[in-house]
Amino acid sequence: MAAQTEAVAEIIGQRRRRNVLQRNWLLWRKRPLGLVGLGLVVTLILMAATAPLWQIATAAASGYDGFIDYKYASQISAQLVPPNAEHWLGGDRYGRDLFTRIIYGAQISLYVGFAVAMGAGTIAGILGITSAYFGGWVDLLGQRLVDVLQAFPGLILAMAIVAILQTFSIEVTIIAISIPALPAMIRVVRGQALSVTKTDYVLAGRTIGASHLRLIFRYVMPNSMAPWIIVVTGRLGSAITTEASLSFLGLGVPEPHPSWGGMLNASALDFAELAPHIIVFPGLALSMAVFGFNVFGDALRDVLDPRLRGR
Amino acid sequence: MWAYVVRRLLLAIPTLLGVTVVVFLIMRVIGDESLRFNTGMTMSFETYQMIREELGLNKPLYEQYFHWLFDIVTLDFGRSILYNNAEMSALLARKVPLSLQVGLMGLLIGSGLGIIGGVIAALKQDTFTDYLIRGIAILGISVPTFWSGMMLILIFVRMFDWIPRQGYVPIWEDPAGNLAQLIWPALIIGLGFFMGTTLRMMRGAMLEVMSEDYIRTARAKGLGERVIITRHAMRNALIPVLTLVGMFLPITVTGLVVTEQVFGIPGVGHLMIDAINFRDFPVVQLLVTLSGIAVVMANLGVDMLYLWLYPRIRY
């Protein structure tokens, strides 16, 4: 009996000794694909952060000493050259170093991805929670507007927004991608907040006289966070794809910015027959990035949503 | 049931109206700008006023809206500035079937393979086959359609010396030629996002259904595994998947815009990009509206399909 209790205590004790990181590691270890995703995301962030260093290295490799940033510099000698010692991934059709541009492309993809996820995520979070919390005609009207916005195919709406703003820049691209991303996010947050608003502890909070603001920020919001995090991370991959699609169509991030989608612009296909590397490498980078964010988001969803564990 | 059908139809009306209001409000902002562009930058104020009057741009906004709404409802889509003042409805009659064909073919390929793959993955849960199929699915979702399309063309050109034909042959004139041309963009659309998402959804739904009591009952009464899977499990697992296929329509349109550009297919997506590049704003306005209406209608169709397929779901 005593030994048994001891054993139980030991097991419990062991369990207790695991801290948050350890427990999370256990959950992640069972998801090798999620770890691959995490690795890709980290690689992407490192690429973006160390881009200037790479630029120095690649410029040195080809002996470039011009005034223009190397990522923008056209060299006739590098036009469509296949990968070699001077240009590690070859040169594009304007004779710019493809490797340097792909490394810098990570900055644009990450910037757009995180800006859309954070910006649209925050707006959707606020709108979703207030809509659910206050209910009534605010909710009704808001939800009808969400219905309407959701009726438009994302890329079409984004294209229309670019057409309206009549300017091409990274910021316009972010706005154009964010607006179509809102409805689905609002839906999810509102759904969760709605069920939280109906719980007893919110009622208890209301009974002790908590203000609306306090109820929203201290009661409803913390308990609506998990699905919010899931939709926001889920958006990262699709935001990057949409940016690439827009840039591919010539409606997104403009030249000479090194956007992966822009490098794959439709006219790139005309040169690709001579120099396949100009579409192979940017596309690979783009696909790996989106793949990384997608599997990472999936694993994160599994970890955060206990109902999906063990599936 | 009929009460539900009527209610559902009535509910779609405010959404449809909302779609037109949103598009109208958005597009009106650039109205004047594009007018100045399309008629040349140098024009006298009088000419400008005259053109405004001719197009009804000097009327109050609500009047303009109702005028435009009336045109949409009566299928009078006006004329395109870009395509030599061509009648829009004639232009669309030529382009819509083409895009629709590619989109539907992609949808069929993608959801068909996705459903089959999802069932196999679910039945072989946590085996190598399962991981392989799921890996392919995630890859399909992650690789952008325009890049896979470009790679396909590149491989064809480099290895088989084959160049995709530009332009378009209607299917009733030359079925083989039409299919030979359109099967590739359809494959690219279908095998990417559609297949991946359907597959994952189908796998999840299938796993859930297979652990239901009625499957055990079916096994207990001695039904063959094949009958259990096809008649009992798949039929019920298809419910959530059907919603997904309905939700695919907006993505089809998105995929079409990009894929048409890659393969040089003169469909609706192509028209949209041309219209944006040349600031032909009535065309952009029309296409955005029609895409919104199409999505609302598709969702309506899926809801009706539910009623027909699953009598158990009563509203």
Interface residues (C-beta under 8 A of the other chain):
Chain A: L33 R144 L145 D147 V148 L149 A151 F152 P153 G154 L155 I156 L157 M159 A160 I161 V162 A163 I164 Q166 G237 T241 A244 S245 F248 L249 G250 L251 G261 L264 A266 A268 L269 A272 E273 P276 I279 V280 G283 L286 S287 V290 F291 N294 V295 D298 R311
Chain B: P14 T15 G18 V19 V21 V22 V23 I26 M27 V29 I30 E33 G135 I138 L139 I141 S142 V143 P144 F146 W147 M150 M151 I153 L154 V157 R158 G204 L207 L249 P250 I251 V253 T254 V257 V258 Q261 V262 M272 I273 I276 N277 R279 F281 V284 L287 V288 S291 G292 I293 V295 V296
